[in-house]
Amino acid sequence: MDWNRIPSLAALRAFEAAARHQSLSAAARELNVTHAAIAQHVRTLEQEFGESLLVREGRGVAATDAGRHLAAGLAEGFAGISEVVMELRQRGADRPVNISVTPAFAAGWLMPRIGDFWASHPEVQISINPSSDVVDLRREGFDVAVRYGEGSWPGLDAELLARAEYLGLAHPDLIAGREANCLDDLLDLPWLLDSHVMERRRIIEREGVDLDKVKVTMLSTNELALSAAASGLGVTFQPRSLVERELRSGQLVAVCALREQGVGYHIVTVPGRVSPSLTTFLKWLRRQKQDQPA
């Protein structure tokens, strides 16, 4: 389509409204512009086509033959646009909320809580997509992601959901009879790390630990590291927000805390992307944020 050969949509909308209402004033009220603006748009179109489109009739206006022809085509075109827009809006309202999270966050934080959301909002469908990859929310059609970091991702909105307080964790039997309050007290034990989550390595090294001098087993996923630690096979390091269930059950005990300032898990969204279902889910997420321990 060559848009250079088509008059402005503002002028076409103004004329269609005036022809439909048979009144410049009524068209101005519908489009929230002035009477003079509608008149100017009509004059512009008449100059464009070289003939009259509206003529005065009583206290209003009437379309000429050319005006009626143009108005009918515009009404049909705008109706088609409206139908497609409404269809897409409805499809957006009905489709599941598409969520991107890491497997560790899904298993440790989201799944223990999601039953509350399902019970409270059975009308809202959600699609949870666990992946260690950082997805492009716009290109891949995700509505919301939960990401770990400082909260700065260009072109995206982010708000803190859970602070990152890392804990050194072990099965009670592994540290039975041992005085353990800091990382130095654990150096002779096997350590379990997820090979994909390198920020944990950096946090540990900032505590002054040389990991090359520790017996470290690298596992392919954080779930394996957590499961191995719960089985008494070694020490693992996890954000408190992901291990609340294991701490409550006594599967793991916290040996020491490694406070990582300024980072955490953030709710990440695309600016301007809204739907009723997404709004409902985000409100629920924010309530969970308020429930985080101080």
C-alpha positions in Angstrom: 0.0 0.0 0.0 1.3 3.4 -1.0 0.3 5.6 2.0 1.6 8.7 0.2 -1.4 8.5 -2.1 -4.0 8.3 0.7 -5.2 11.4 2.6 -4.5 11.5 6.3 -6.5 9.1 8.5 -7.5 12.0 10.7 -9.1 13.8 7.8 -10.9 10.6 6.7 -12.1 9.9 10.2 -13.4 13.5 10.5 -15.3 13.3 7.2 -16.8 9.8 7.9 -18.1 11.0 11.3 -19.5 14.2 9.8 -21.3 12.3 7.0 -22.6 9.7 9.4 -24.0 12.3 11.9 -24.9 14.8 9.2 -23.4 17.4 11.5 -19.9 18.9 11.9 -20.6 19.6 15.6 -21.6 16.0 16.4 -18.5 14.7 14.6 -16.4 17.1 16.6 -17.9 15.9 19.9 -17.4 12.2 18.9 -13.7 12.8 18.0 -13.1 15.3 20.8 -11.9 18.0 18.5 -13.2 21.4 17.5 -15.9 22.2 15.0 -13.3 24.2 13.0 -11.0 21.2 12.9 -13.7 19.0 11.4 -14.5 21.7 8.8 -10.8 22.0 7.9 -10.4 18.3 7.4 -13.4 18.2 5.1 -12.1 21.2 3.1 -8.7 19.4 2.8 -10.4 16.3 1.4 -12.5 18.3 -1.1 -9.3 20.0 -2.3 -7.7 16.5 -2.6 -10.6 15.1 -4.7 -11.5 18.3 -6.5 -15.2 18.2 -5.7 -17.6 18.8 -2.9 -18.3 16.1 -0.4 -20.6 17.8 2.0 -23.2 20.5 1.5 -25.2 22.5 4.0 -28.7 21.2 4.6 -30.9 22.9 7.2 -28.9 23.1 10.5 -26.6 20.3 9.4 -24.9 18.9 6.4 -25.6 16.2 3.8 -23.2 14.2 1.7 -23.0 14.7 -2.1 -23.0 11.6 -4.4 -19.2 11.6 -4.2 -19.4 12.1 -0.4 -21.8 9.2 0.0 -19.5 7.0 -2.0 -16.5 7.9 0.1 -18.4 7.7 3.4 -19.7 4.2 2.5 -16.2 2.9 1.7 -14.7 4.5 4.9 -17.5 3.1 7.1 -16.8 -0.4 5.7 -13.0 0.0 6.1 -13.2 1.4 9.7 -15.7 -1.4 10.6 -13.2 -4.0 9.4 -10.4 -2.3 11.4 -12.6 -2.2 14.5 -13.5 -5.9 14.1 -9.9 -7.0 13.8 -8.8 -4.8 16.7 -11.6 -6.2 19.0 -10.8 -9.7 17.9 -7.2 -9.3 18.8 -8.0 -7.7 22.1 -10.3 -10.5 23.0 -7.8 -13.1 22.0 -5.2 -11.3 24.1 -7.7 -11.3 27.1 -8.4 -15.0 26.6 -5.0 -16.4 26.0 -2.8 -17.7 28.9 -0.4 -15.4 30.7 3.0 -16.4 29.3 5.6 -16.5 32.1 9.3 -17.0 31.8 11.2 -18.2 34.9 14.3 -20.2 35.7 13.7 -23.9 36.6 15.1 -23.2 40.1 12.7 -20.3 40.7 9.8 -22.2 39.3 10.5 -25.2 41.6 11.6 -23.4 44.7 9.4 -20.3 44.8 6.6 -20.3 42.2 5.2 -23.8 42.4 4.8 -23.8 46.2 2.6 -20.7 45.9 0.8 -21.1 42.6 -2.0 -23.2 44.1 -3.2 -20.1 45.9 -3.4 -18.2 42.6 -5.2 -21.1 40.9 -7.7 -21.3 43.7 -8.3 -17.5 43.8 -8.4 -17.0 40.0 -9.6 -20.1 38.2 -10.6 -18.0 35.3 -7.0 -17.0 34.5 -4.9 -19.4 32.5 -1.1 -19.2 32.9 1.7 -20.9 30.9 4.9 -21.4 33.0 8.0 -21.7 30.9 11.0 -22.8 32.9 14.3 -22.1 31.2 17.8 -21.0 32.1 18.0 -18.9 29.0 17.4 -15.1 29.1 14.5 -14.8 26.7 13.5 -11.7 24.6 10.1 -10.9 26.0 9.0 -8.9 23.0 10.2 -11.2 20.3 9.2 -14.4 22.0 5.8 -13.2 23.2 6.3 -13.4 27.0 4.1 -11.3 29.2 6.2 -11.4 32.3 9.5 -12.9 33.4 11.2 -13.3 36.8 14.9 -12.5 36.5 17.8 -12.4 38.9 20.0 -9.3 38.9 20.2 -5.6 39.9 16.9 -4.7 38.2 18.2 -2.9 35.1 17.2 -4.4 31.8 17.1 -1.8 28.9 13.6 -1.3 27.5 11.9 -3.3 30.2 10.2 -2.5 33.5 11.4 -4.2 36.6 10.4 -4.3 40.2 11.9 -6.2 43.1 10.0 -9.4 44.0 12.4 -11.2 46.4 15.7 -10.1 47.9 18.8 -12.3 47.3 20.0 -13.5 50.7 22.2 -16.5 49.9 22.5 -19.2 52.5 25.0 -21.9 52.9 22.8 -25.0 53.4 23.4 -28.6 54.4 21.5 -31.7 55.6 21.5 -31.8 59.4 23.3 -35.1 59.4 26.2 -33.7 57.4 27.1 -31.1 60.0 26.1 -33.0 63.1 28.5 -32.5 65.9 30.3 -29.7 64.1 30.6 -26.0 65.0 29.7 -24.3 61.7 28.9 -20.6 61.5 30.7 -19.4 58.3 32.1 -20.7 55.1 35.6 -21.4 56.6 33.9 -24.0 58.8 32.7 -25.9 55.7 35.9 -26.0 53.7 36.5 -29.7 54.4 33.0 -30.8 53.2 32.0 -31.4 49.6 30.3 -28.4 47.9 27.5 -28.6 45.3 27.2 -25.9 42.7 25.1 -25.4 39.6 27.4 -25.0 36.6 24.9 -22.5 35.0 24.5 -20.1 38.0 27.8 -18.4 38.1 26.7 -15.5 40.3 26.8 -17.9 43.2 30.5 -18.6 42.5 31.2 -14.9 42.5 29.4 -14.4 45.8 31.3 -17.2 47.5 34.7 -15.9 46.1 33.9 -12.4 47.5 33.8 -14.1 50.9 37.5 -14.9 50.5 37.1 -18.5 49.6 39.3 -20.0 46.9 37.1 -22.5 45.2 40.0 -24.3 43.6 40.9 -25.5 47.1 37.5 -26.8 47.9 36.1 -30.2 46.7 33.4 -28.8 44.4 30.9 -31.0 42.4 29.4 -29.1 39.5 25.9 -30.2 38.6 24.0 -29.4 35.4 21.0 -27.9 37.2 20.2 -26.1 40.4 17.5 -28.7 41.2 20.2 -31.4 41.2 22.4 -29.4 43.5 19.5 -28.9 45.9 18.4 -32.5 45.8 21.9 -33.7 46.4 22.3 -31.4 49.4 18.9 -32.6 50.8 20.3 -36.1 50.5 23.3 -35.2 52.6 25.8 -35.3 49.8 27.3 -31.8 50.3 26.8 -28.1 51.0 24.8 -26.0 48.6 24.3 -22.2 48.3 20.8 -21.0 47.6 18.7 -17.8 47.8 16.5 -18.0 50.9 13.4 -17.3 48.8 14.0 -20.6 46.9 14.5 -22.9 49.9 11.8 -21.9 52.4 10.1 -25.3 52.0 13.3 -27.2 52.7 14.1 -25.1 55.7 10.6 -25.5 57.2 10.7 -29.2 56.7 14.1 -29.6 58.2 15.6 -31.2 55.1 18.2 -28.5 55.1 19.6 -26.2 57.7 21.2 -22.8 57.2 24.8 -22.8 58.2 25.6 -19.2 57.3 24.1 -16.2 55.3 25.8 -14.4 52.5 24.0 -11.1 52.0 24.2 -10.0 48.4 23.4 -6.3 48.3 21.4 -4.7 45.5 20.4 -7.8 43.7 17.4 -10.1 43.8 14.6 -11.6 41.8 12.6 -9.0 39.8 9.3 -9.0 38.1 10.1 -7.9 34.5 7.5 -6.7 32.0 7.3 -5.0 28.6 6.1 -1.4 29.0 2.6 -0.9 27.7 1.8 -4.6 27.4 -1.4 -5.1 29.4 -4.4 -7.5 29.6 -6.9 -8.2 32.3 -5.3 -11.6 32.9 -1.8 -10.2 33.1 -3.0 -7.4 35.5 -4.6 -10.0 37.8 -1.4 -12.2 37.8 0.9 -9.2 38.5 -1.3 -8.1 41.4 -1.0 -11.6 42.9 2.8 -11.5 42.4 3.0 -8.2 44.3 1.0 -9.6 47.2 3.6 -12.4 47.4 6.3 -9.7 47.5 4.7 -8.1 50.6 4.7 -11.5 52.3 8.5 -11.8 52.0 10.3 -12.1 55.3 12.1 -9.0 56.5 
